[in-house]
Amino acid sequence: MNPYYLMSALFIGAAILASSDTALTSLNLLPWFNGLRWVRIHLITLGVMTQVIFGTLPQLVAIHYKRPRPAFRWDIWLSLNAGLIMLLLGIPIINQALIYTGGTLVFIAVSLLISQLWRMRPAHQAGVRVTERGSWRFYIAGLSFFLLGIIIGTGLWFGWATWLQIQVPLEVHIHANSWGLMSLVFAGLIIDTYAVWAGRPLAWPRSITPIFWLMTFGALGLVLGPWLSSRWFTVPGLIMHQTATFWLVLNVIRPLWGDKAALSRPGVWHIITSYMWISAPVMVAPLILLGVRGIPGATIEANAPQALVYGWILQFGFAMVPFFFRRTFLPHETARLGGNWLSLIAANLGGVFLWVSIFNEPMGPALHAIAYVLWTIAIVPIAIEIWQIAREGLARLDAITE
């Protein structure tokens, strides 16, 4: 049993409550919860998805390099979860001691995971080409961006941006965690699992290396751009990262095109449509940078992270979290992506309503509330699916041990 997955299930439950209260605060029915916006986002990014990442990456690297299943690292698990609890307690009340300690513990956990993954990668091994797929590179690079995101995020509460000479620290933090950590790790997960849930290889396996470099340097440009307040980094970063993202998604879609059975599975569409919501802010960004009249730049910058987290990160998790739960709790069954048509439709409608709320100021609060109601509806069946998988797996384990 993987304790990381159990923690992710708890965070999914918390995410349901958080998205529900957001709908109510948007209508000013629970105004005292308005200050919890970043807690809600971190329940998904630091909570659900980070748990899955930590619990999965060592297993995938071991499988790729034909190594024994790695022993569970309780030191990493304890550092990560103690740090997350302190951050989730410290951020709402702005307690600097909790924030600093929590950020430090999460930084230590990420560093230990990077070290573990690096040691698992053999320099030379008979029968294995180290550069054959290179998904480990996506994981190492993504986690390295995470370290930077932790430093910047923790420093937001201590004024580190001044001596680091960061012009827009919050944007640097978001870009490091979203376009750095999540983009690269998600790409690696697709590369490692696609053949299992799609039943065929990616369209262009040789494109993996250029996708990695485009995505990595694109993320670097998107971090350096707001750090230095320079479009000379932001614009090339956007172009490179978006090119890599389109290329990755085409790798997913092309082999499935025309296969009605494959395209009838909601989980596949969760993966594909989730990438619409990482592309949306990228498409709007040039209009903000150029100062186009009628584009509410400040409103977009305030709300785009929520659309990104709920539309892209959480929806990617709708497919992947149940997939990894099945591999863990029901290892003798064929693992398939999670989600259903309700979760798919509600998740994407939520993204639509949030973006419409940005451009319709009079109806903004009501549309914002509808978006979070839809996202709450989308999360519920995923939580039920995960609970059913875990319950069935534990029941089988009990039957075996009797």
C-alpha positions in Angstrom: 0.0 0.0 0.0 1.3 3.5 -0.9 0.8 6.1 1.9 1.2 8.9 -0.7 -2.0 7.8 -2.5 -3.9 7.7 0.8 -2.8 11.2 1.5 -3.8 12.3 -2.0 -7.3 10.8 -1.4 -7.6 13.0 1.7 -6.5 16.1 -0.2 -9.1 15.3 -2.9 -11.8 15.4 -0.1 -10.4 18.7 1.1 -10.4 20.0 -2.5 -14.2 19.2 -2.7 -14.9 21.3 0.4 -12.6 24.1 -0.8 -14.2 24.4 -4.2 -17.7 24.3 -2.6 -16.8 27.2 -0.3 -15.3 29.2 -3.2 -18.7 29.1 -4.9 -20.3 30.5 -1.8 -17.6 33.2 -1.2 -18.1 34.3 -4.8 -21.7 35.1 -4.0 -20.6 36.8 -0.7 -22.4 34.1 1.3 -19.3 33.1 3.2 -17.1 36.2 3.1 -14.9 35.1 6.0 -13.4 32.4 3.7 -12.2 34.9 1.1 -8.6 34.9 2.2 -8.2 31.2 1.5 -7.7 31.4 -2.3 -4.1 30.2 -2.2 -4.9 27.4 0.2 -7.5 26.1 -2.2 -5.0 26.1 -5.0 -2.3 24.5 -2.9 -4.7 21.7 -1.8 -4.5 20.5 -5.5 -1.0 21.4 -6.5 0.9 20.7 -3.2 -1.8 18.3 -1.9 -3.3 16.0 -4.5 -0.7 16.1 -7.3 2.5 16.4 -5.3 1.5 13.3 -3.3 0.9 11.3 -6.6 4.2 12.6 -8.0 6.2 11.5 -5.0 4.4 8.2 -4.7 4.8 7.3 -8.4 8.1 8.6 -9.9 10.4 6.2 -8.1 8.2 3.3 -9.2 8.2 4.4 -12.9 11.9 5.0 -13.0 12.5 1.6 -11.5 10.3 -0.1 -14.1 11.9 1.8 -17.0 15.5 0.8 -15.9 14.4 -2.8 -14.9 15.5 -2.2 -11.3 13.9 -3.8 -8.2 10.9 -1.9 -6.6 12.5 0.8 -4.5 12.0 0.7 -0.7 9.5 3.2 0.6 11.3 6.3 2.0 9.6 7.3 5.2 12.0 10.2 5.6 10.8 11.7 2.4 7.1 11.1 3.2 7.4 12.6 6.7 9.3 15.6 5.4 6.8 16.3 2.7 3.6 15.9 4.7 4.9 17.7 7.8 5.9 20.5 5.5 2.5 20.6 3.7 0.6 20.6 7.0 2.6 23.5 8.3 2.2 25.5 5.0 -1.6 24.9 4.9 -1.8 26.0 8.6 0.6 28.9 8.2 -0.5 30.5 5.0 -4.1 31.5 6.0 -2.9 33.1 9.3 0.4 34.3 7.8 2.4 32.7 10.5 6.0 33.2 9.3 7.5 30.5 11.5 5.1 27.8 10.1 5.6 29.0 6.5 9.4 29.0 6.8 9.5 25.6 8.5 7.0 24.1 6.1 8.8 25.5 3.1 12.1 24.1 4.4 10.7 20.6 5.0 9.1 20.4 1.5 12.4 21.7 0.0 14.2 18.9 1.9 11.7 16.3 0.7 12.0 17.4 -3.0 15.8 17.3 -2.7 15.8 13.8 -1.3 13.4 12.6 -4.1 15.7 14.1 -6.8 18.7 12.4 -5.2 16.8 9.1 -5.1 15.8 9.3 -8.7 19.2 10.3 -9.8 20.8 7.3 -8.0 18.3 4.9 -9.6 19.4 6.0 -13.1 22.2 3.7 -14.2 25.0 5.4 -16.3 25.4 2.2 -18.3 23.4 -1.0 -18.2 23.3 -4.0 -20.5 20.2 -4.1 -22.6 19.0 -0.6 -21.7 19.6 2.5 -23.7 19.7 5.4 -21.2 18.7 7.9 -23.8 15.9 5.7 -25.3 13.0 7.6 -23.7 14.6 9.8 -21.1 11.4 10.3 -19.0 13.7 10.6 -15.9 15.0 13.9 -17.4 11.5 15.3 -17.3 11.1 14.3 -13.6 14.5 15.7 -12.5 14.1 19.0 -14.4 10.5 19.4 -13.2 11.5 18.8 -9.6 14.4 21.2 -9.9 11.9 23.9 -11.0 9.9 22.9 -7.9 12.9 23.7 -5.7 13.0 27.2 -7.2 9.3 27.6 -6.8 9.5 26.6 -3.1 12.3 29.2 -2.5 10.3 32.0 -4.2 7.0 31.0 -2.7 8.5 30.9 0.8 10.3 34.1 0.2 7.0 35.9 -0.6 6.4 36.1 3.1 10.0 37.3 4.1 10.8 39.8 1.4 13.4 37.7 -0.3 12.4 39.1 -3.7 14.2 42.4 -2.8 17.6 40.9 -2.4 17.0 38.3 -5.2 16.0 41.3 -7.4 12.8 39.6 -8.6 10.5 42.1 -10.3 7.3 40.0 -10.1 7.9 37.3 -7.5 4.3 35.8 -7.4 4.4 35.3 -11.2 7.9 33.7 -11.0 6.5 31.3 -8.3 3.5 30.3 -10.3 5.5 29.8 -13.5 8.1 27.7 -11.8 5.5 25.4 -10.3 3.1 25.3 -13.3 5.2 25.6 -16.5 8.2 24.1 -14.8 7.2 21.3 -12.3 3.8 20.3 -13.5 4.4 20.6 -17.2 7.6 18.5 -17.2 6.4 15.9 -14.8 3.1 15.5 -16.6 4.9 15.0 -19.8 7.1 12.4 -18.2 4.0 10.6 -16.9 2.4 10.5 -20.3 5.6 9.1 -21.8 5.8 6.4 -19.2 2.2 5.4 -19.1 0.8 6.0 -22.6 1.5 2.5 -23.9 -0.4 1.0 -20.9 -3.7 3.0 -21.1 -3.6 3.7 -24.9 -2.4 0.2 -25.9 0.1 1.6 -28.5 3.2 3.8 -28.6 3.3 7.5 -29.0 3.1 8.8 -32.5 6.7 10.1 -32.7 8.9 8.5 -30.0 12.0 10.4 -31.4 10.3 13.7 -30.6 10.6 13.1 -26.9 14.1 14.6 -26.7 13.3 17.9 -28.6 10.1 18.2 -26.6 12.1 18.0 -23.4 14.5 20.7 -24.4 11.8 23.0 -25.7 9.7 22.6 -22.6 12.6 23.0 -20.2 14.1 26.1 -21.9 10.5 27.4 -22.4 9.8 27.1 -18.7 13.2 28.8 -17.9 12.2 31.7 -20.2 8.8 32.0 -18.5 10.6 32.1 -15.1 13.3 34.6 -16.1 10.8 36.9 -17.9 8.9 38.1 -14.8 12.1 37.7 -12.7 13.8 40.3 -14.8 10.6 42.0 -16.2 11.9 41.3 -19.7 9.8 40.2 -22.7 13.0 39.0 -24.3 12.7 35.9 -22.1 9.0 35.7 -21.7 8.0 35.7 -25.4 10.6 33.1 -26.5 9.7 31.0 -23.5 6.0 31.1 -24.4 6.7 30.1 -28.0 9.0 27.2 -27.0 6.8 25.9 -24.2 3.6 26.1 -26.3 5.4 24.3 -29.2 6.5 21.5 -26.9 3.0 21.2 -25.4 1.3 21.0 -28.9 3.8 18.5 -30.0 3.2 16.3 -26.9 -0.6 16.5 -27.3 -0.3 15.5 -31.0 1.8 12.6 -29.9 -1.1 11.5 -27.8 -3.9 12.2 -30.3 -2.4 10.9 -33.5 -2.3 7.2 -32.7 -5.9 7.3 -31.3 -7.4 9.1 -34.2 -10.1 7.0 -35.9 -10.2 4.5 -33.1 -13.7 4.9 -31.8 -13.2 2.5 -28.9 -10.2 4.5 -27.6 -11.9 7.9 -28.1 -15.0 6.7 -26.3 -13.2 6.6 -23.0 -13.7 9.8 -20.9 -10.2 9.4 -19.3 -8.5 9.9 -22.6 -10.5 13.1 -23.1 -9.6 14.3 -19.7 -5.9 14.1 -20.7 -6.5 15.8 -24.1 -8.9 18.6 -23.0 -6.9 19.4 -19.8 -4.2 20.9 -22.1 -6.7 23.4 -23.5 -6.6 25.1 -20.1 -2.8 25.5 -20.0 -2.9 26.9 -23.5 -5.7 29.4 -22.7 -3.5 31.8 -20.6 -0.6 31.3 -23.0 -2.8 32.5 -25.9 -4.0 35.5 -23.9 -0.6 36.4 -22.6 0.6 38.2 -25.7 -2.5 40.5 -25.6 -1.6 41.4 -22.0 2.0 42.0 -22.9 1.1 44.3 -25.8 -1.5 46.2 -23.6 -4.4 45.6 -26.0 -7.4 47.7 -25.1 -10.3 45.8 -23.6 -8.2 43.0 -22.2 -8.5 43.0 -18.4 -4.9 42.1 -17.7 -5.1 42.4 -13.9 -8.3 40.3 -13.7 -6.8 37.7 -16.0 -3.6 37.5 -13.9 -5.7 37.1 -10.7 -8.0 34.4 -12.0 -5.9 32.5 -14.6 -4.0 30.5 -11.9 -7.4 29.1 -10.7 -8.4 28.1 -14.3 -5.0 26.6 -14.8 -5.1 24.6 -11.6 -8.7 23.4 -11.8 -8.9 23.1 -15.6 -5.5 21.6 -16.3 -3.8 20.2 -13.2 -6.8 18.8 -11.5 -8.4 17.5 -14.7 -5.1 15.7 -15.6 -5.3 14.2 -12.1 -8.9 13.1 -12.8 -7.4 10.7 -15.3 -4.1 9.8 -13.7 -4.9 9.5 -10.0 -7.4 6.6 -10.4 -5.0 5.1 -13.0 -2.3 4.9 -10.3 -4.7 3.8 -7.6 -5.8 0.8 -9.8 -2.1 -0.2 -10.4 -1.5 0.0 -6.6 -4.7 -1.5 -5.1 -5.8 -3.7 -8.0 -2.5 -4.8 -9.6 -4.0 -7.9 -11.3 -6.5 -5.8 -13.2 -5.8 -3.8 -16.3 -5.3 -0.2 -15.2 -7.3 2.4 -17.0 -7.6 6.2 -16.8 -10.1 7.6 -14.4 -13.1 9.9 -15.0 -16.5 9.7 -16.5 -18.6 11.9 -18.8 -20.0 13.9 -15.9 -16.6 14.8 -14.6 -15.4 15.6 -18.1 -18.3 17.9 -19.0 -18.4 19.6 -15.6 -14.6 20.2 -15.5 -14.5 21.8 -18.9 -17.7 23.8 -18.4 -16.2 25.1 -15.2 -13.2 26.4 -17.2 -15.5 28.1 -19.7 -17.5 29.8 -17.0 -14.4 31.1 -15.2 -13.0 32.6 -18.3 -16.3 34.2 -19.3 -16.5 35.7 -15.7 -13.2 37.4 -16.4 -14.6 39.3 -19.4 -18.1 39.9 -18.0 -17.5 42.1 -15.0 -21.2 42.7 -14.1 -21.9 39.0 -14.0 -18.5 38.0 -12.8 -19.3 36.9 -9.2 -22.3 34.7 -10.4 -20.3 33.2 -13.2 -17.4 32.6 -10.9 -19.6 30.8 -8.5 -21.1 28.6 -11.3 -17.5 27.6 -12.3 -16.7 26.4 -8.8 -20.0 24.6 -8.5 -19.2 22.7 -11.7 -15.7 21.9 -10.6 -17.2 20.6 -7.3 -19.6 18.4 -9.3 -16.6 17.2 -11.4 -14.5 16.2 -8.3 -17.2 14.2 -6.5 -17.3 11.2 -9.0 -13.5 11.0 -9.0 -13.4 10.9 -5.2 -16.1 8.1 -5.3 -14.1 6.2 -8.0 -10.9 6.4 -5.9 -12.7 5.3 -2.8 -14.2 2.3 -4.6 -10.8 1.2 -5.9 -9.2 1.5 -2.5 -12.1 -0.4 -0.8 -12.0 -3.2 -3.4 -8.3 -3.5 -3.1 -8.4 -3.6 0.7 -11.2 -6.2 0.6 -9.1 -8.4 -1.6 -6.1 -8.0 0.7 -8.3 -9.0 3.7 -9.5 -12.1 1.8 -6.0 -13.1 1.0 -4.7 -12.8 4.6 -7.7 -14.7 6.2 
